[in-house]
């Protein structure tokens, strides 16, 4: 029996728990592998393997370089290989600890020669806005994966949400139309699969253990024919086994070719897509950063600074905090010979956005939020662009403008 691996992550622990329980019930011969990083301060990471009937085995993995996530990486692939070699498990559900991001783990599993068939982020839509608006450091919430972890709740949750092609959406009675619309606009290409909540183990009608299952060796998962009647094919099970392309998923998050949300306005939630062919004045943009960052629950994209005209810059904001990073050169700034070293997906994205004068250099920022002041936001963004006179001065003059973003970029 070949082993499929599905990764289930997300900061919404209850939604994640329900999603994992449903997968175990819906896919006979499945187990869940979980590394609990909450014990990292004591020097170890606790690993458990369970199936639909309960715990199969537990063990500990020592920290690697005082990093709980590093310990997870070192321990995960060997455990999955052990399950694959045993030949008794159809699906291994890797339930990530709260703040662990699925992108890194999917790449680790794939690099280990195993087959990732799905990546799912579990979401409670009623908690969407509170988490996106939470600028607390993970360390303040006891959710840091390492002593050096400087991520926030908001930016971590945003990446968990936007990386996964499948969202398991908890049927939360507290969620309203605005919550559901916000989720749809933040990740419009995601396949949403509803999951029903309930008490732990409340999976009535989905899976039935046999009355007197035969004993099996400690730690050995049940084969598909033992202890579980084949359940009807569920949307969640199909999503878990549908297939996943690690390289394509990474490209979809890269700022040069990211699949950003489109314009939308419904149920009090708006998405503004702002696209311009003129660079920003560094000082004016820097002065507007606080207002721009706080204007929306989530904003991201790529932007173009006049004093650094050859550098593609990444804009990533959530929870009132902004991360600005260099994402390398614009393709227009590269010599023709270098294009052969650029991934095809990047060349295709640039070609779709190509301008006769500036190539792929542009502003492409997307803001999504309830109560978005679209007109005010557009006016503020426009005011940060070079004026006609500044623009006409040309690139040599642009490069002499004050380098307001050097502290951000650690230049």
C-alpha positions as CSV (number, residue, x, y, z in Angstrom):
1,X,0.0,0.0,0.0
2,X,1.6,3.3,-1.0
3,X,1.5,6.1,1.6
4,X,-0.1,9.4,0.9
5,X,0.6,12.4,3.1
6,X,-1.8,15.3,3.8
7,X,-0.7,18.2,5.9
8,X,-3.3,19.9,8.1
9,X,-2.4,23.2,9.7
10,X,-3.7,26.4,11.1
11,X,-3.8,28.5,14.3
12,X,-7.5,27.6,14.9
13,X,-6.9,24.5,17.0
14,X,-10.5,23.4,17.3
15,X,-11.1,23.6,13.6
16,X,-7.9,21.7,13.0
17,X,-8.9,19.0,15.5
18,X,-12.3,18.5,13.9
19,X,-10.7,18.4,10.4
20,X,-8.2,15.7,11.5
21,X,-10.9,13.6,13.2
22,X,-13.0,13.7,10.1
23,X,-10.1,12.6,7.9
24,X,-9.4,9.7,10.2
25,X,-13.0,8.7,10.0
26,X,-13.4,9.2,6.3
27,X,-10.3,7.4,5.1
28,X,-9.8,3.8,6.3
29,X,-6.3,2.9,7.1
30,X,-5.3,6.5,8.0
31,X,-3.3,7.7,11.0
32,X,-2.4,11.2,12.3
33,X,1.1,12.2,13.2
34,X,1.5,15.2,15.5
35,X,4.5,16.9,17.0
36,X,3.6,19.0,20.1
37,X,6.0,21.9,20.3
38,X,4.5,23.2,23.5
39,X,7.0,21.1,25.5
40,X,10.0,22.6,23.7
41,X,11.0,24.7,26.7
42,X,11.6,21.5,28.5
43,X,14.0,20.4,25.7
44,X,12.0,17.9,23.8
45,X,9.2,17.7,21.2
46,X,6.5,15.1,21.9
47,X,5.4,13.0,18.9
48,X,2.2,11.0,18.9
49,X,0.6,8.7,16.3
50,X,-3.1,8.0,16.5
51,X,-5.8,6.5,14.4
52,X,-9.6,6.8,14.6
53,X,-9.7,4.5,17.7
54,X,-7.1,6.4,19.7
55,X,-3.4,6.7,20.5
56,X,-1.1,4.1,18.9
57,X,2.3,5.4,20.0
58,X,4.1,8.3,21.6
59,X,7.7,9.3,21.8
60,X,10.0,12.3,22.1
61,X,12.4,14.0,19.7
62,X,15.2,16.1,21.2
63,X,15.5,19.8,20.2
64,X,17.9,20.5,17.3
65,X,19.9,23.7,17.8
66,X,17.4,24.8,20.4
67,X,14.8,24.9,17.7
68,X,11.5,23.0,18.0
69,X,10.7,23.4,14.3
70,X,14.2,22.0,13.5
71,X,13.4,18.9,15.6
72,X,10.1,18.5,13.8
73,X,11.9,18.6,10.4
74,X,14.5,16.0,11.6
75,X,11.9,13.6,13.0
76,X,9.0,13.9,10.6
77,X,10.4,12.3,7.5
78,X,11.9,9.2,9.3
79,X,8.5,8.6,11.0
80,X,6.7,8.9,7.7
81,X,9.2,6.5,6.1
82,X,8.6,4.0,8.9
83,X,4.9,4.2,8.3
84,X,5.4,3.8,4.5
85,X,7.8,0.8,5.0
86,X,5.3,-1.0,7.3
87,X,2.8,-0.9,4.4
88,X,-0.3,-0.8,6.7
89,X,-1.2,2.9,6.3
90,X,-3.0,4.4,3.3
91,X,-3.0,8.1,4.5
92,X,-0.7,9.8,7.0
93,X,-2.3,13.0,8.3
94,X,0.4,15.4,9.5
95,X,-1.3,17.7,12.0
96,X,0.9,20.7,12.4
97,X,1.3,22.4,15.8
98,X,-0.4,25.8,16.0
99,X,2.2,28.2,14.6
100,X,4.0,25.8,12.2
101,X,3.5,26.9,8.6
102,X,2.5,24.3,6.0
103,X,4.8,25.6,3.3
104,X,8.0,24.6,5.1
105,X,6.7,21.2,6.1
106,X,5.3,20.3,2.7
107,X,8.7,21.0,1.2
108,X,10.4,18.9,3.8
109,X,8.1,16.0,3.2
110,X,8.5,16.2,-0.6
111,X,12.3,16.6,-0.4
112,X,12.2,13.3,1.7
113,X,10.9,11.5,-1.3
114,X,7.3,11.1,0.0
115,X,4.1,12.0,-1.7
116,X,2.2,15.0,-0.5
117,X,-1.4,14.6,-1.8
118,X,-2.9,17.6,0.0
119,X,-2.4,20.6,2.1
120,X,-5.3,21.8,4.2
121,X,-5.7,24.8,6.5
122,X,-8.5,24.5,9.0
123,X,-10.4,27.7,9.7
124,X,-13.1,29.0,12.0
125,X,-14.5,31.9,10.0
126,X,-15.7,33.6,13.2
127,X,-12.1,33.9,14.3
128,X,-10.8,35.1,11.0
129,X,-10.8,38.9,11.7
130,X,-9.6,38.6,15.3
131,X,-6.5,36.6,14.2
132,X,-5.8,38.8,11.2
133,X,-5.9,41.8,13.4
134,X,-3.7,40.3,16.2
135,X,-0.3,41.9,16.0
136,X,1.0,40.2,19.1
137,X,4.3,38.3,18.8
138,X,3.9,34.5,18.8
139,X,6.2,34.4,21.8
140,X,3.8,36.6,23.8
141,X,1.1,34.0,23.2
142,X,3.3,30.9,23.9
143,X,3.2,30.0,20.3
144,X,6.8,30.6,19.2
145,X,8.5,27.7,17.5
146,X,12.0,28.8,18.5
147,X,13.7,31.3,20.8
148,X,14.5,33.5,17.8
149,X,10.9,33.3,16.4
150,X,9.9,36.9,15.6
151,X,6.6,36.2,13.8
152,X,3.3,37.6,14.8
153,X,-0.1,35.9,15.1
154,X,-1.5,37.9,12.2
155,X,1.3,37.3,9.6
156,X,1.6,33.6,10.5
157,X,-2.1,33.0,10.2
158,X,-2.2,34.9,6.9
159,X,0.5,32.7,5.4
160,X,-1.2,29.5,6.7
161,X,-4.4,30.6,5.1
162,X,-3.1,31.7,1.7
163,X,-0.7,28.8,1.1
164,X,-3.2,25.9,1.3
165,X,-5.3,25.2,-1.8
166,X,-8.0,23.7,0.4
167,X,-9.6,25.3,3.4
168,X,-11.5,23.1,5.9
169,X,-14.1,25.6,7.1
170,X,-15.7,24.9,10.5
171,X,-19.5,25.3,10.6
172,X,-19.3,27.9,13.3
173,X,-22.6,29.3,14.6
174,X,-20.8,32.6,15.5
175,X,-19.8,33.2,11.9
176,X,-21.8,35.6,9.8
177,X,-22.0,36.6,6.1
178,X,-19.2,39.2,6.6
179,X,-16.8,36.5,8.0
180,X,-17.5,34.1,5.2
181,X,-17.1,36.8,2.6
182,X,-13.8,37.9,4.1
183,X,-12.6,34.4,3.8
184,X,-13.7,34.1,0.2
185,X,-12.0,37.4,-0.8
186,X,-8.7,36.6,1.1
187,X,-8.2,33.3,-0.8
188,X,-10.7,33.3,-3.8
189,X,-9.0,30.3,-5.5
190,X,-9.2,28.0,-2.5
191,X,-11.5,25.0,-2.4
192,X,-13.6,25.4,0.7
193,X,-14.8,22.2,2.4
194,X,-17.3,22.5,5.3
195,X,-16.5,20.5,8.4
196,X,-19.1,20.0,11.2
197,X,-18.0,20.7,14.7
198,X,-19.1,18.8,17.8
199,X,-17.6,17.0,20.8
200,X,-14.3,15.2,20.5
201,X,-15.0,11.8,18.8
202,X,-18.5,12.8,17.8
203,X,-18.3,11.2,14.3
204,X,-21.6,9.4,14.3
205,X,-22.6,8.2,10.9
206,X,-19.2,8.7,9.4
207,X,-17.2,5.8,10.8
208,X,-18.0,2.7,12.7
209,X,-15.4,0.7,14.7
210,X,-16.0,-3.1,14.8
211,X,-17.5,-4.5,17.9
212,X,-14.5,-6.6,18.8
213,X,-11.4,-5.6,16.8
214,X,-8.5,-8.0,16.7
215,X,-5.5,-7.0,18.7
216,X,-2.5,-5.6,16.9
217,X,1.1,-4.9,17.9
218,X,1.6,-1.7,19.9
219,X,2.2,1.2,17.7
220,X,1.0,-0.5,14.5
221,X,-1.7,1.3,12.6
222,X,-4.8,-0.6,11.4
223,X,-4.9,-1.7,7.8
224,X,-7.8,-0.5,5.7
225,X,-9.8,-3.7,6.2
226,X,-9.4,-3.8,10.0
227,X,-11.7,-2.0,12.5
228,X,-13.2,0.5,10.0
229,X,-15.9,0.0,7.4
230,X,-15.1,1.9,4.2
231,X,-16.8,5.3,4.6
232,X,-18.6,7.0,1.7
233,X,-16.2,9.2,-0.3
234,X,-16.4,12.7,1.4
235,X,-15.3,16.1,-0.1
236,X,-12.7,16.3,2.6
237,X,-11.2,12.9,1.8
238,X,-11.2,13.7,-1.9
239,X,-9.4,17.0,-1.2
240,X,-6.8,15.2,1.0
241,X,-6.0,12.8,-1.8
242,X,-6.4,15.1,-4.8
243,X,-2.7,15.8,-5.3
244,X,-0.4,18.7,-4.6
245,X,2.4,20.4,-6.5
246,X,5.0,21.8,-4.0
247,X,6.8,23.9,-6.6
248,X,3.6,25.4,-8.0
249,X,2.4,26.3,-4.5
250,X,5.7,28.1,-3.7
251,X,5.5,30.0,-7.0
252,X,1.9,31.1,-6.1
253,X,3.3,32.8,-3.0
254,X,6.3,34.5,-4.6
255,X,5.6,38.2,-4.9
256,X,6.7,38.3,-8.5
257,X,4.0,35.8,-9.6
258,X,1.6,35.4,-6.7
259,X,-2.0,34.7,-7.4
260,X,-3.3,37.8,-5.7
261,X,-7.1,38.3,-5.0
262,X,-9.2,40.2,-7.5
263,X,-11.5,43.2,-7.1
264,X,-14.5,42.4,-5.0
265,X,-17.2,44.1,-2.9
266,X,-19.9,42.2,-1.0
267,X,-21.4,41.9,2.5
268,X,-19.5,44.9,3.8
269,X,-16.1,43.4,2.7
270,X,-14.0,44.9,-0.1
271,X,-10.9,44.1,-2.0
272,X,-9.1,46.9,-3.8
273,X,-6.5,46.0,-6.5
274,X,-4.2,48.9,-7.1
275,X,-2.0,48.7,-10.2
276,X,0.2,51.5,-11.5
277,X,3.1,52.0,-13.9
278,X,5.0,54.8,-12.0
279,X,7.4,54.3,-9.1
280,X,6.8,55.5,-5.5
281,X,8.7,58.5,-4.0
282,X,10.5,56.8,-1.1
283,X,10.0,59.5,1.5
284,X,6.3,60.1,0.7
285,X,5.6,56.4,0.8
286,X,7.5,55.9,4.0
287,X,5.5,58.7,5.7
288,X,2.2,57.0,4.6
289,X,3.2,53.5,5.8
290,X,1.3,53.6,9.1
291,X,-2.0,54.7,7.4
292,X,-1.6,52.3,4.5
293,X,-0.7,49.3,6.8
294,X,-3.7,50.0,9.1
295,X,-6.1,50.7,6.2
296,X,-7.0,47.0,5.7
297,X,-7.0,43.7,7.6
298,X,-4.7,42.2,5.0
299,X,-2.6,43.7,2.2
300,X,0.1,42.3,0.1
301,X,1.7,42.5,-3.3
302,X,4.8,43.9,-5.1
303,X,5.9,47.5,-5.4
304,X,8.4,49.7,-7.1
305,X,10.6,52.4,-5.4
306,X,12.1,55.2,-7.4
307,X,15.5,55.2,-5.6
308,X,15.7,51.4,-6.1
309,X,14.2,51.0,-9.6
310,X,15.8,47.6,-10.4
311,X,14.5,45.9,-7.2
312,X,11.2,44.1,-6.9
313,X,9.9,44.8,-3.3
314,X,7.5,42.6,-1.4
315,X,4.7,44.2,0.6
316,X,3.2,41.9,3.3
317,X,0.9,43.4,6.0
318,X,-1.4,42.0,8.6
319,X,-2.3,42.9,12.2
320,X,-1.2,46.5,11.7
321,X,2.4,45.4,11.0
322,X,4.2,45.6,7.7
323,X,7.0,43.5,6.3
324,X,9.0,44.8,3.4
325,X,11.6,42.6,1.7
326,X,13.6,42.6,-1.5
327,X,12.4,39.8,-3.8
328,X,15.3,40.2,-6.2
329,X,15.5,42.1,-9.5
330,X,12.7,43.0,-11.8
331,X,13.1,40.9,-15.0
332,X,13.4,44.1,-17.0
333,X,16.6,44.9,-15.2
334,X,18.3,41.5,-16.1
335,X,20.4,41.0,-19.2
336,X,18.8,38.7,-21.8
337,X,21.3,35.9,-21.0
338,X,20.0,35.7,-17.4
339,X,16.4,35.0,-18.4
340,X,17.2,31.3,-19.1
341,X,17.9,31.0,-15.3
342,X,14.5,32.4,-14.4
343,X,11.8,29.8,-13.7
344,X,9.2,29.6,-16.5
345,X,6.3,30.6,-14.2
346,X,8.1,33.9,-13.4
347,X,8.8,34.6,-17.0
348,X,5.1,33.9,-17.8
349,X,3.9,36.2,-15.1
350,X,6.2,39.0,-16.3
351,X,5.0,38.6,-19.9
352,X,1.4,39.0,-18.8
353,X,2.3,42.2,-17.1
354,X,4.9,43.6,-19.5
355,X,5.0,47.3,-20.4
356,X,6.9,48.6,-23.5
357,X,8.8,51.2,-21.4
358,X,9.1,49.6,-17.9
359,X,8.9,45.9,-18.6
360,X,7.5,44.2,-15.5
361,X,8.3,47.1,-13.1
362,X,5.0,48.2,-11.5
363,X,2.8,48.7,-8.4
364,X,0.5,45.7,-7.8
365,X,-0.9,45.9,-4.3
366,X,-4.1,44.3,-3.0
367,X,-6.0,45.5,0.1
368,X,-8.8,43.3,1.7
369,X,-10.9,44.3,4.7
370,X,-14.4,44.9,6.0
371,X,-15.3,48.6,5.9
372,X,-12.5,49.4,3.5
373,X,-12.2,53.2,2.5
374,X,-11.5,52.5,-1.1
375,X,-11.5,56.2,-2.2
376,X,-9.3,57.4,0.6
377,X,-6.9,54.5,0.2
378,X,-6.6,55.1,-3.6
379,X,-6.0,58.9,-3.0
380,X,-3.3,58.1,-0.4
381,X,-1.5,55.6,-2.7
382,X,-1.7,58.1,-5.6
383,X,-0.1,60.8,-3.5
384,X,2.9,58.6,-2.9
385,X,3.8,58.2,-6.6
386,X,6.3,60.4,-8.3
387,X,4.9,63.6,-9.7
388,X,5.0,64.3,-13.4
389,X,8.1,66.5,-12.9
390,X,9.9,63.9,-10.7
391,X,9.0,61.2,-13.2
392,X,10.3,63.1,-16.2
393,X,13.7,63.6,-14.4
394,X,14.5,60.0,-15.2
395,X,16.2,57.1,-13.4
396,X,19.5,58.8,-12.7
397,X,17.6,61.5,-10.7
398,X,15.3,58.9,-9.1
399,X,18.3,57.1,-7.6
400,X,19.5,60.3,-5.9
401,X,16.2,60.5,-3.9
402,X,16.5,60.0,-0.1
403,X,16.7,56.2,0.6
404,X,13.9,56.1,3.2
405,X,13.6,52.3,3.1
406,X,17.2,51.3,3.8
407,X,16.4,50.5,7.5
408,X,13.6,48.2,6.4
409,X,15.8,46.5,3.9
410,X,18.9,46.5,6.2
411,X,21.0,48.0,3.4
